[in-house]
Every structure is written in C-alpha cells, then in structure tokens.
Amino acid sequence: MRDTFLPFSTPTIDDAEINEVVDSLKSGWITTGPKVKRFEEEFRSYVGSPFAVALSSATAGLHLTLLALKIQEGDEIITTPMTFASTVSMIILAGATPVLADIEPGTLNIDVNEVRKKITPRTKAVIPVHFAGQACDMDPLFSLAREHNLTVIEDAAHAAGTEYKGKRIGSLDSISIFSFHPNKNITTGEGGMVCTRDEDLAEEVSLLKFHGMSREAWKRFSASGTPNYDIMLPGYKYNMMDIQAAIGIHQLPKLDGFIDKRRTIAEFYNREFADVVELALPAYAPYEQRHAWHLYTPLVRVEQLTIDRDHFMAELKKHNIGSGLHYKAIHHHAWYRENMPIADTDLPNASYASERILSLPLFPKMTEEDAADVVAAVKDVIAANRR
Ligand SMILES: *Cc1c(COP(=O)(O)O)cnc(C)c1O
C-alpha cells in the first residue's frame, strides 16, 4: 500500500502562476483590472466566443445569467439532477422553479427525451451540464429549444476544452458558464466565466457583476479613467480580481496538455477495470467529441458487494486513496427532500447513479504509479468485500 495519501484532485500551479500573482501584488493593482481583461480576451478566443465576462465563480455566472434573462417567479427551468447543487440553487434564488429531467444511464448527461417530457407553457430555459467534461448531445437539445422558444444555458463548469462535433464548448449558439474552482480543469483559485454571442446579455452580466456600475468603471482610479461613475441599476459584487486572473492567464495555455494527461489516466483506468464486473465504467457518447475528462466516475455495483458506496470510499481511504462524490443527486439532498420531494421512480437513472457513483483520483500531476495504486486499491477493496 502507498504510504502517502493521494487526493482525488489537486491543481497544477507552477512558477509562472506564482510569479504573475506576485507581480500583481507588487504592481499596486490587485483587484479587477488589466489582467482580468486579458484573461477574458484569451479565454474568449480559446473557446471561440465573441463575448466573455469573468466573475468570482460559476455560481455567480449562473445567478447573473438568470437575472439578465429576466427569469422570474412562475418560470420553469429544466436541468439535470446529476449536478453540483449551485446549478439548481441559482434557479431557486432567481425566483424560478427548477424542473429535473432524468439522465442517460451511460454518460450521465441529461436525456433530451426526458427534457421534452418536462416542457410546459411556463418553461423558459434548459440548463444542460456537460457531465465530467463530456459534451451533452447539443443538436437535438437545440432543436427542441428552438421548437419551444427556450434559452439554452450550458453549465460548462466541467467543460473547459470540451468539444462537440468539432466545436468547442463556449462557441455554440447559447450561453456557457465555466468554473475555475481549484478542482476544475483550469483554476484561478475561485472564478468563473460567462461566454455568449449576445452582446446585450454580456453587457447586462457586466453591469450586474459590479454594483451596476457602467462597464469601464474599474478604470476610475487609473490614469485613463475618471473618478466619477454612474450606478445604472442595483448590482452585485461578483467581479474577478487581477490576482485570480494572474493564475488563469498561465493555466489556459496548459489546458490542452492537462486534458491529454487526464485522458491518458482515464484510458488506463478503462483498460485496467475493463473486466471488473463490480464496476460500471463511464460510457462514451457516440458522436464526435473531445472529452475533457474533468472526472472519472465509475458506478460501484453495490448489489455484488457487502458494502455500500460510502463504505467503499472509506475503505479506499484506508488504502491512502482519496475519492470524490460527484454527485449525490439533487433530489436526495435534505432541502430538496423537504421542499420539493421527487420519488426515485421519477428519476430512476439519476437515483441509481446517486447511490453508486464515486470519483477516482484524476489530475494532471498524477504519475503512472499513482494511477496503478488507485487500480490496486479499488481491486483490493472489491476482492475483500465481494458478496
Ligand atoms: C463546480 C461546479 C459549479 C460551481 O462552480 P463554482 O465556480 O464553484 O461556483 C456549478 N456546476 C457544476 C456542474 C460544477 O461542477
């Protein structure tokens, strides 16, 4: 057994990021400024989107996008139960009603046929999540959205670098929201980005992110700005700092290399686990794509073991292997069970995955030995707890 703990994820930060942060700290310009502008420009250009607004988090991006779209009480927004809570929480905090559509059993992405069943005259938008970095099937989703006049908002928190049929996520005809939390494929410490083709929407998100001040107000203390400013509407405080963008500027050029490393490890897991009947491995969608491999999430077939998934994770930890839980399905969380109860039979695939899923270690700095240690530990835990 390995003698050091292997976490399920850890960011890759080199001297370039560190020196750029130090440069910001020494420059006297710490908060939103030229580095945020540069990061927006470079990220926008990488994903292929005309407009990008950097924010303090993807959660802030979801919140402001819904506000900018004038989503209101009585509106319904369809999303997946297999996501981080903030996707659904922001729908509720924007005053609308979340409607959960079940996932596909293999990819764990939202099932477009299930979305279709949930559409009502009150439905305003649909939020697919590119689960684990694998693109949802966007073509049928877009045609469904056109048919019913719905806005598509991509929760692209896992999908920096993901491609769907040759197009990068961020360049499709929708709004996409990326996360730079430390576990994500690139990080800014905390941070997010809203990418859109709609200039008015980008402008509205920009206003809302910083007190409702006009767009160039961050310059008001610089030589090229004026100290006077106008509040155009009551806004939030969701801006990204230059200290954060300093990290992102040096992460972005490494993203493709990070994805290659992640894919190598994921394919190693796929080979090593191919004949382990107690695991259901993540499935590839049949269309042309680039999977960003944000997560590697097998399902543990608990029926074949004497232990449940949580116990399985605890056993892995005893082998010094960390794991993550992405995700306990939304309707299994306390608030949702209490306030919008949904029977497992209404979301059978998400409910099934929720009890069995775990995230194995997957990050660019992992070595081949690390990955082999994970495989050995998983096989050990299965062998020791077979029914
Ligand atoms: C991480 C994550 C978010 C939230 O991102 P933050 O930047 O932490 O706010 C939203 N949705 C999904 C699917 C995520 O994984």
The ligand as an SDF file (V2000), in Angstrom:
LIG
                    3D

 15 15  0  0  0  0  0  0  0  0999 V2000
  -18.0870   23.4820   -9.7360 C   0  0  0  0  0  0  0  0  0  0  0  0
  -19.4510   23.4980  -10.3470 C   0  0  0  0  0  0  0  0  0  0  0  0
  -20.3040   24.6020  -10.2800 C   0  0  0  0  0  0  0  0  0  0  0  0
  -19.9790   25.8040   -9.4460 C   0  0  0  0  0  0  0  0  0  0  0  0
  -18.7810   26.3840   -9.7940 O   0  0  0  0  0  0  0  0  0  0  0  0
  -18.1470   27.4760   -8.7890 P   0  0  0  0  0  0  0  0  0  0  0  0
  -17.1240   28.1600   -9.6450 O   0  0  0  0  0  0  0  0  0  0  0  0
  -17.5540   26.7160   -7.6550 O   0  0  0  0  0  0  0  0  0  0  0  0
  -19.2360   28.3840   -8.3720 O   0  0  0  0  0  0  0  0  0  0  0  0
  -21.5090   24.5650  -10.9360 C   0  0  0  0  0  0  0  0  0  0  0  0
  -21.8850   23.4850  -11.6400 N   0  0  0  0  0  0  0  0  0  0  0  0
  -21.1130   22.3910  -11.7310 C   0  0  0  0  0  0  0  0  0  0  0  0
  -21.5720   21.2250  -12.5490 C   0  0  0  0  0  0  0  0  0  0  0  0
  -19.8810   22.3520  -11.0760 C   0  0  0  0  0  0  0  0  0  0  0  0
  -19.1200   21.2560  -11.1380 O   0  0  0  0  0  0  0  0  0  0  0  0
  1  2  1  0
  2  3  1  0
  2 14  2  0
  3  4  1  0
  3 10  2  0
  4  5  1  0
  5  6  1  0
  6  7  2  0
  6  8  1  0
  6  9  1  0
 10 11  1  0
 11 12  2  0
 12 13  1  0
 12 14  1  0
 14 15  1  0
M  END
$$$$
